[in-house]
Amino acid sequence: MSGASQPAAPKRNASPRIDLATVRRDFPILQNEVNGKPLVYLDSAATSQKPQQVIDAITGYYETINANVHRGVHTLSVAATDAYEGAREKVRQFLGAGDITEVVFLRGTTEGVNLVAQTYGRANVKSGDEVVISAMEHHSNIVPWQMLCEEKGAVLRVAPMDEKGDLIVDEYSALLSDRTKIVALTHVANALGTVNPIARLIAIAHERGIPVLVDGAQAAPHIAIDVQKLDADFYTFSAHKAYGPTGIGALYVKNSILESMPPYQGGGDMIASVTFEKTTYNRLPHRFEAGTPNIAGAIGLGAAIDYITTAGISRIAAHENIVVQYAIDMLSEMRDVRLIGTPKHRAGVVSFVIEGVHPHDAGTIIDQEGVAIRAGHHCSQPVMDFYKVPATCRASFGIYNSRDDVDRLVAAIARVQEVFS
Amino acid sequence: MSDMRELYQEIILDHHKKPRNFGKLEGANHHSEGYNPLCGDRVTVYLLVENDTIVDIGFVGTGCAICTASSSVMTEALKGKKIDEANDIFGKFHDLMMGPPDEVANVDGMGKLAVFHGVREYPVRIKCATLPWHTFRAALDEEADPVSTE
């Protein structure tokens, strides 16, 4: 694997389990106190914390090889370009893409969805056509399609989910028709933790020749991704939810589609030649990366991928599943605590409400106990409407969380109930 | 621990559980809806204003304890007040919320409204407390349209 340059711990790789104590030491922020208590961070679905390895990679770039990419003849520019393109290769491997030209760097998942809607979408969706999404999408996989449909006079159709928070596959299947020009689905639902049977959903769409975009924002830190096995046409994720920095992410586009996609933004780096009469565009994937990119961010993302790969995504998932299941068990036993969403397959997220207490009040009191959770609609207002709640409390988990963290959460919820009793 | 009792005082919890003047006010001649998209707090304030006096006031909505209690206490504080007096109380409450969090709040003459002094230590919660007050002002400023236009 590409982690050769990292201080990889082979012992960790050999074990079937992650070494939690070592992992926790990797994350400097976890050594801090919040409101006078050791921090318990249960908001990784909003953004994960960053290990020292990622922080060092970013600092190291600025301290030793900072230069612009793809244009300099000098040594630093070559080094920066190598590091930037090296990070692209790491993303290719992380996603299981066949070719490095299929990997576009951008700001994150939101920009990935917007890019596809504004390029592939505008070129292929026409008046009367349909775009299909699901009922559990994040706003970022709803609004770009609404904007496209409004512009084109197309129709946005929504595949429903059941009470548990699982997509109703038969109804999804029945929604697809000759009018459907693209399907956009989340791999893992951010408000509920539902893991969609994404390979099957893609196969169903492909039977009708419909391409599928997958929002991988919540999947990347928890699930092994293989875009070729999934046969995804578009797959996008953000670094910052997967132990990398903010402001950087990637979009995979299948080669056969990428070639014919119109460019996104115009500017430097995306061109081959420019005159006032005519511009020819650069080769892939640079055609989609106008302007000086987030070089440090890409290098940080590469380091985050190294971190995940070194720990092992299956070991991370196994560890998180134990902690998440413990959280479900403990919260289910608490009086007046109700889980929102009980999907068959879940990754990283437990949403709940405390009867008689608004999530914002709960969030404030839980924070005073040093436990960081999210309280709100999680940028998924349609999901809140479905469950007829204005908001939920959401505990979300990462590689560094433990059952002790769950115990601290449970104690904090008990404190909420005491205040409101 | 005591911090939380400072924020969630008995009066606040009481008004949260049993909000006063809750319900759509029949015969109201002013109303406005306020919404905090951050947390989903939603409140509609109804006013019956006659001769520059708030003869009656009511509210409906869903929100956190701070928002609901603030709405409820506000209706008690404003009912029967002249518009000028109401604006004066609004100003005082606004100052209470926006004052420096590390300074002891001056709550002289604020009556029950003083229980909200702890909110300003929690910047993300200030909007919860001020939402009903801004909604009240919006209701007051609107044309005296009949409520039924909605």
Chai-1 contact restraints between the chains, C-beta under 6 A:
chainA,res_idxA,chainB,res_idxB,connection_type,confidence,min_distance_angstrom,max_distance_angstrom,comment,restraint_id
A,H358,B,C64,contact,1.0,0.0,6.0,A-B,restraint_1
A,H360,B,C39,contact,1.0,0.0,6.0,A-B,restraint_2
A,H360,B,C64,contact,1.0,0.0,6.0,A-B,restraint_3
A,D361,B,C64,contact,1.0,0.0,6.0,A-B,restraint_4
A,D361,B,A65,contact,1.0,0.0,6.0,A-B,restraint_5
A,I365,B,M4,contact,1.0,0.0,6.0,A-B,restraint_6
A,Q368,B,M4,contact,1.0,0.0,6.0,A-B,restraint_7
A,G376,B,C39,contact,1.0,0.0,6.0,A-B,restraint_8
A,H377,B,G40,contact,1.0,0.0,6.0,A-B,restraint_9
A,P390,B,G40,contact,1.0,0.0,6.0,A-B,restraint_10
A,P390,B,T62,contact,1.0,0.0,6.0,A-B,restraint_11
A,A391,B,G40,contact,1.0,0.0,6.0,A-B,restraint_12
A,V419,B,M4,contact,1.0,0.0,6.0,A-B,restraint_13
A,V419,B,Y8,contact,1.0,0.0,6.0,A-B,restraint_14
